[in-house]
């Protein structure tokens, strides 16, 4: 279910950077992502969840199982009806981006509750959070604040060579190779799901091959 949520986040991003005709699909995908991550939390606590798209209802059940309270405003920004998928020009770019970002914030709250790795939070409300991640060559990572996926190719001295395996701009896949100080590893989370790693290897097959990675 968590992997399904990641796929929904990707779908939401793709439709958000396309054109207005995909805005409804983006909103629906953001809802699906938040819904699945809340259901994942409930299931991980050994309880069954209702078959509903109501985020508040799912969140209320999750609170009884130990999930920290989520700002109701986040839930309401993401909440939408199934019919939104067929509304092409009714929504603004800001609506779509806000829903995507708030769905990610909900997912981070759940992730941090289940897997407490956060070591500090910047003072700025909208700044990306920091994690206790240690970059390891040969491993895949995701930037939760951006939603982009990376592969750590090498670390030499204090510089990490990173391959941006998957990111989307205006509906197009963008990939790149870059170096940055190892200290920025605190902005990444390691990807451990085998299915997601397999998918990323397929998405990044060409750039990984060009970089000598089989």
N, C-alpha and C positions, 0 to 999 in steps of 0.2 A: 504493500500500500504506500509505503514511503517512496519507493521507486516510481510509482504511479504519480505521486504528487510532484516529483521532480520533472517528470514528462509534462505534466500540466503547466508547470511554471515555464518550461521551454515553449510550449504552445502559446501561452499567454504573451510571452515576449515577442514571438514571431509575428503574431497578429497585431500586436501593439505598434510595431515599427513598420508595418506594411502600409495600408491605407485605411481610410475611414470605413470601408466595407468589412474590415476584419475586426473592428472595435468590439462588436457584440460578442464575437467568438473569444476575444481576449478576456473580456469581463467574465464570461462563463468559465474559461479555463482557470482564472484566478480563484474563483469560487470553488471549483473542483479541487484545486491544489490545497486550499485552506481546509476544506471539508475532509479530504483524505488524511491530512496530517493530524487533525483532531481525532479522527477515527483510529488512526495509528496509535495515538497516545492511549486512548481508551482500551484498545485491544491489547496493548503492551502491559496494561495493568490487570489483564485477565478477565475483563468484562466485555459483554457484547454491546454493540451500539445500534441505535435505531437507523432505519433506512430513510434518512432525511437529508435535505440540503440546507436545513436551518442551522446556521453556525452558532447562534446563541444557545439553542437547545443542546447542541453537541458540547459547547464550551461549558455549560452549566453542569453537565454530567462529568466532564473532565475535571472541573474544580473539586468535585467530591472525591476525586482520586488523587488529588495533590497538585494539579496544574495551577500555577500562579494566575491570578486574575488578569485577563486581557482587557485592555481598554475597549469599552463597548463601541467607541467610535471606529476602531479598526475593523471590528466585525461588521458594522453597518456599511462601511465603505466597500467591503468585499461582497456583501450579501446582494444577490440579484435573483431574478426569476429566470426560469429556463427559456422563456420567450426572448430573452435578451440576445440570444444567438441569431435571431432573425431581424434585429433592429440594426440597420446599417449606418445611418447618419445621425442618429439621435444623440450620440455621446461625444464628448469632447476628448481631446488627447489627455488633458489633465485628469479626467475621470478614469480613463483607462490606466494611466501610469500610477495614479494613487491606489487603485485597486490592486495592481500588481505589487507595488511596494508594501502595502499593508498586509497582503497575503504572505509575503516573505517575512514580515515582522512577526506574524502569528506563528509561522513555521519555526522561526528562531527561538521564540518563547518556548515552544514545545521541545525543540531540540536541546535547549539549555536545561530544561527540566529533567529530561530523560538522560542526557549525557552532559553533565556539568563540566564544561571545559573553559568557560570564559574566565580570564584572569583579570581583566579590567575593562571598564567602559569609559570612553572619552567623555569629556564634560558636555560637548555639544550634543543636543538631542538627536540630531539626524546624522551624526558621525557614525561610520562603520564600527562595529564592535571588534575587540581584540580577543584572540584565542591563544591557547598555549601550544599551538601547532609547531612541530619541528619538521622542516622540509627534509625529505629523503629522496635522493635521486632514484628515478624509476617508479615513483608513486604519482597518482593523480590527485588533484586538489580542486576545490571550488571556492570562489570568492562569494560568500553569501550576500554581500552588499551589492554586487554587480550581477550575480547569477551566471558568471562566466566560468568555464572549466579549463584547467591547466595540467600540464605534465612537467614535473621537475626533471630536467635532463642532467644537470650537473651543478655541483657547488665547488667553487674554487676560491680559497681564502674567504672573503666575506661577500662574494658575489654568487648569486644563484642564477643559472640559466634556465629560463622558463619557456615552455611552449604553450601558447594560448590555443588550445585545441578546439574550443567551441565558444563562439560569441556571435551575436547577430546584430546587424545594423541595417535598418530599412529592409528587413526581410532577407538579407544576404549573409551567408556564413563568412565570418572573418577569422583568419588564423594568423599567428605571428610568433616570432621568436625574439626574446628580449632578455636582458639581464637586469637584476636589481639587488639591492643590499639584502642580505639574509634577514635583517631585522624586520622586513616586511612580511615575514612568514606568519606573523601574528594576525594577518588579515585573511588567512586561508584556513579551510577545514579539509582534512583528508577525506577522499572518497574511498570507501571500503566495500561498497556493494558490488559484487562480482558482475552482476548484469549491467550495471551502469558503467563499470570499467570496460567491459566488452563492447558496449555501445560506443563509448568514447574512442576506443581503438579503431572502430570502423569509421567514425566521423573524421578522425584525424589520421587515417591511414596514409595519405599522401605526405603530409607535412612531417609525420613521425618517420616515415621511410626516408624522406629527404634529409632528415637529421641523423640518419644512421641508426634509427631505433626500429627494430623488427617487431 
